[in-house]
Amino acid sequence: MKNTIRRRDFIKSAVAGAAGLGLAGKSLPENTPGSPQGNRIGIIGLDTSHATAFTRVLNDPSAGPEFGGYKVVAAYPKGSNDIKSSVDRIAGYTEDVKKLGVEIVNSIEELLTKVDAVLLETNDGRLHLGQAIPVMKAGKRVFIDKPIAASLEDTIAIFELARHFNVPTFSSSSLRYIPGLKEISEGSAGKVLGADIYGPATIEKTHPDLFWYGVHGVETLYTVMGTGCKSVSRTFAENSDKVVGRWNDNRIGTFRGIRAGRSDYGGTVFGEKGITVIGKYSGYNPLLVEIVKFFQTGVAPVSPAETIEIFAFMTAAEESKRREGSVVFLSEVMRKAKEESERILSDLKV
């Protein structure tokens, strides 16, 4: 109940923010697709190491042609209000990006006057809906870092707003681009019959358990399995999780979340042509290359439908935990989330 109340408070904040932008109380205008006129990037949220890592690569004078000349030119540092591990980073990360030539601004609105595309990096997924609204209204292409939201209903609402404003938007974990995953997803092992993936699953009390860090492993699972999961069951223990997904064609995919002992990313993919152990995490650069391509073309490398299903999978896992490991169908959590997202959008008068 406390988490539900807290989420509603953040939804109310998003609606209030929309009112301040002149969005609430009237129909939102249709917009043309976000089309950058240059290669200036703005960052929202300096409470995550992703913001500084991306800036270091893009603003390096020797950055390769794969980064298209894109540079981070401005940042709005405000991130989480109450996640201490995030709040405590803001001052230091602000100084880090200033040294890389980034202008620090006082509001999202000011940021949007200086940039052509946006990296929404705020670590706190509860804020993403409210922060994304002015970006989409301004027609700026936006990458929203993990987790795209702190609830499935907010995730659906974000993509519905992106569709309404006709602004290209996507979200992805960098783990999607582990070496070899693309080849597996394109058939190097034949049809993927199943996969067992593992990774860190640190819990943050303000978010559903897997949203905070388990999302990386779940996205890896979806990269090789594709969409089409119909049900989830979860075994929860203090130091680990085991989540089992059953796909529509009866394939089985699992995610093991690690919260004790040595932690790493990895897994095994079972294909018609053989069994493949996936490669190790290779850093942020492969994701950043895809983000630049997205800013250039407006074509998202990950579909809204897949991202929504990933968050439905994790929401079903949360519900399975509540029901002590019972099987939960994604259709059930999707139905409830769609109803709630419609209420959110109705408050925004969309």
Buried (B, 14 or more C-beta within 10 A) or exposed (E): EEBEEBBEEBBEBBBEBBBEBEBBEEEBEEBEEBEBEEBBBBBBBBBBBBBBBBBBBBBEEEBEEEBBEBBBBBBBBBBBEEBEEBBEBBEEBBEBBBEBEBBBBEEBEEBBEEBBBBBBBBBBBBBBBBBBBBBBBBBBBBBBBBBBBBBBBBBBBBBBBBEBBBBBBBBBBBBBBBEBBBEBBEEBBEEBBBBBBBBBBEBBEBBBBBBBBBBBBBBBBBBBBBBBBBBBBBBBEEEBBBBBBBBEEEBBBBBBBBBEEEBEBBBBBBBEEEEBEBBEBBEBBBBBBBBBBBBBEBEBBBEBEBBBBBBBBBBBBBBBBEEEBEBBBBEBBBEBBBEBBBEBBEBBBB
